[in-house]
Amino acid sequence: MTNSPLRLLVHGASGRMGGALLRLVTALPELQLVAAVSRDGVAGGAVGLPAARMDEAPDFDVAIDFSLPEAFPGVLALCRSRGTALVCGTTGLSDAQRDSLDSAAAHIPVLWASNFSLGVAVMDMLLRHAAPLLPRWTAAMVETHHVHKKDAPSGTAITLAQAWQGAGGTAAEITSVREGEVVGEHRLRLSGPGEWLEVAHGAVDRDIFARGALAMAARLQAQPPGRYAIADLLALSACPSR
Ligand code: NAD
């Protein structure tokens, strides 16, 4: 028996991430793009809608949002009113906006992540497992990004260091390097008596974030209402029975 594809709405469709989502979704039989929403409205094999007319969007099963904080309340309200799942990668949300994700999670499945790389999600899990096994080992992170990146250390470096420390690891020292056009590299060296262990992740292009969000969409849609993290959904099948 074949399942019909999930109907996908992309919010922030004219942006860099939106463009990647629209391009990559065409290769995924489990997802069908039905609406592409942006400030001005774009079409990419779907209904192109300006944000002002978002409530006219056709029926959909799951939304992926990579937009801006000021655009985020609109897509959250739409998902709540339609009772659909929301995968959100928009960064810079205010505390109140983060709280609104928690309130919405009582009604719909919600996944927000600051980094949709599946490799980074697994690195996070590895560090959580390793920390209690390597007591008193020191941790030193080097994160390298392109010269245009304004914040340092990166949000991902902070999240990974927190994963290690939160599971009992020692405080991690973070060094930031800004070099050429490096998309992103996070290298954590753990040192114990007479030995060291290094865990590293490198990003080659931005498509990894779009791929990660698309991989999570079908998994999230199959869950009951609640707040989810990538780690909660990673082990689930990409095509849950519906
Ligand atoms: P972008 O500036 O290229 O695109 C922004 C999109 O938002 C555009 O489509 C624009 O039309 C839309 N938009 C802006 N204002 C709007 C409004 N009022 N109503 C509706 N739509 C509106 O940005 P980008 O590089 O594609 O990044 C988008 C977001 O994703 C940012 O917050 C960025 O930090 C985040 N991001 C997250 C990850 C992750 O893994 N979580 C990875 C990369 C980027």
Boltz pocket constraint, residues with backbone or C-beta under 6 A from the ligand:
constraints:
  - pocket:
      binder: B
      contacts: [[A, 11], [A, 12], [A, 13], [A, 14], [A, 15], [A, 16], [A, 17], [A, 18], [A, 37], [A, 38], [A, 39], [A, 40], [A, 51], [A, 65], [A, 66], [A, 67], [A, 68], [A, 69], [A, 70], [A, 71], [A, 74], [A, 88], [A, 89], [A, 90], [A, 91], [A, 92], [A, 113], [A, 114], [A, 115], [A, 116], [A, 117], [A, 209]]
      max_distance: 6.0
